[in-house]
């Protein structure tokens, strides 16, 4: 932080205001796509050591294939993570959905655009 203060005194107060989680990797709770480098070039260089000796067109094809593989792997992980719920949570969602089928949503005129009324539909 002393180095930052040397650049401009206003930076420290700004960084504190936006919270450490937004700009400091150590305080961030999220995984950064399993790549803990600050520069994608570092990741590509370490993954393509042998390909760097090839011709430019072959190198570019290797890089394209690698990025495609990473994208596929990350998409698959994300889909598996967010579509599979624990059985109690899955049951809770199913129960809520079933209950909501008998509800009618009506817009309520108000100062905000986000006010609605839910009424139970009479079963016949």
C-alpha positions as CSV (number, residue, x, y, z in Angstrom):
1,X,0.0,0.0,0.0
2,X,3.0,2.3,0.6
3,X,3.8,2.0,-3.1
4,X,0.2,2.9,-4.0
5,X,0.3,5.9,-1.7
6,X,3.4,7.1,-3.5
7,X,1.5,7.2,-6.8
8,X,-1.6,9.0,-5.5
9,X,-3.0,9.5,-2.0
10,X,-6.6,9.1,-3.2
11,X,-6.1,5.5,-4.4
12,X,-6.1,4.0,-0.9
13,X,-9.4,5.5,0.2
14,X,-11.0,4.5,-3.2
15,X,-9.8,0.9,-2.8
16,X,-11.1,0.7,0.7
17,X,-14.4,2.0,-0.4
18,X,-14.9,-0.6,-3.2
19,X,-13.8,-3.4,-0.7
20,X,-10.9,-5.7,-0.9
21,X,-12.8,-8.5,-2.4
22,X,-13.1,-6.6,-5.7
23,X,-9.5,-6.0,-6.3
24,X,-7.4,-8.3,-4.1
25,X,-7.0,-11.9,-5.1
26,X,-6.3,-13.1,-1.6
27,X,-9.6,-11.6,-0.3
28,X,-11.7,-12.8,-3.2
29,X,-13.8,-15.8,-2.3
30,X,-14.4,-16.9,-5.9
31,X,-12.3,-19.4,-7.9
32,X,-10.8,-17.7,-10.9
33,X,-11.5,-20.5,-13.5
34,X,-8.9,-22.7,-11.8
35,X,-6.2,-20.5,-13.3
36,X,-4.4,-18.6,-10.6
37,X,-2.2,-16.5,-12.8
38,X,-2.9,-12.8,-13.5
39,X,-2.0,-13.2,-17.1
40,X,-3.5,-15.6,-19.6
41,X,-0.3,-15.5,-21.6
42,X,1.5,-17.2,-18.7
43,X,-1.0,-20.0,-18.8
44,X,-0.8,-20.5,-22.5
45,X,3.0,-20.4,-22.5
46,X,3.2,-23.1,-19.8
47,X,0.7,-25.3,-21.5
48,X,2.3,-25.0,-25.0
49,X,6.0,-25.5,-24.3
50,X,6.5,-27.9,-27.2
51,X,4.2,-26.1,-29.6
52,X,6.3,-22.9,-29.4
53,X,9.0,-24.5,-31.6
54,X,6.5,-25.2,-34.4
55,X,5.6,-23.1,-37.4
56,X,3.3,-20.1,-36.7
57,X,0.2,-21.8,-38.3
58,X,0.7,-25.0,-36.3
59,X,1.3,-23.0,-33.1
60,X,-1.9,-21.0,-33.6
61,X,-3.9,-24.2,-34.3
62,X,-2.5,-25.7,-31.0
63,X,-3.5,-22.5,-29.1
64,X,-7.0,-22.6,-30.7
65,X,-7.4,-26.2,-29.7
66,X,-6.2,-25.5,-26.1
67,X,-8.6,-22.6,-25.6
68,X,-11.4,-24.7,-27.0
69,X,-10.6,-27.5,-24.6
70,X,-10.4,-25.1,-21.6
71,X,-13.8,-23.6,-22.6
72,X,-15.4,-27.0,-22.9
73,X,-14.0,-28.1,-19.6
74,X,-15.1,-25.0,-17.7
75,X,-18.6,-25.0,-19.3
76,X,-19.0,-28.7,-18.4
77,X,-17.9,-28.0,-14.8
78,X,-20.3,-25.0,-14.6
79,X,-23.3,-27.0,-15.9
80,X,-22.6,-29.8,-13.5
81,X,-22.2,-27.5,-10.6
82,X,-25.3,-25.4,-11.2
83,X,-27.8,-28.0,-12.5
84,X,-27.3,-30.6,-9.8
85,X,-28.9,-29.8,-6.4
86,X,-29.1,-31.7,-3.2
87,X,-32.3,-33.8,-3.0
88,X,-33.9,-31.6,-0.2
89,X,-33.3,-28.5,-2.3
90,X,-34.6,-30.2,-5.5
91,X,-37.8,-31.3,-3.6
92,X,-38.2,-27.7,-2.2
93,X,-38.1,-26.3,-5.7
94,X,-40.5,-28.9,-7.0
95,X,-43.0,-28.2,-4.1
96,X,-42.7,-24.4,-4.7
97,X,-43.3,-24.8,-8.4
98,X,-46.3,-27.1,-7.9
99,X,-47.8,-24.6,-5.4
100,X,-47.2,-21.7,-7.8
101,X,-49.2,-23.3,-10.5
102,X,-52.3,-22.4,-8.5
103,X,-51.4,-18.8,-8.0
104,X,-52.3,-15.8,-10.1
105,X,-50.0,-12.8,-10.4
106,X,-51.5,-9.3,-10.6
107,X,-49.6,-6.1,-11.1
108,X,-50.3,-3.5,-8.4
109,X,-50.1,0.1,-9.5
110,X,-47.5,1.8,-7.2
111,X,-44.6,4.1,-7.1
112,X,-42.3,1.3,-8.0
113,X,-42.6,-1.1,-10.9
114,X,-41.9,-4.1,-8.8
115,X,-45.1,-4.6,-6.7
116,X,-47.3,-7.6,-7.4
117,X,-50.1,-9.4,-5.7
118,X,-50.4,-13.2,-5.6
119,X,-53.8,-14.7,-5.2
120,X,-54.8,-18.4,-5.0
121,X,-56.8,-19.5,-7.9
122,X,-60.1,-21.1,-6.8
123,X,-60.0,-24.8,-7.5
124,X,-63.2,-26.1,-9.1
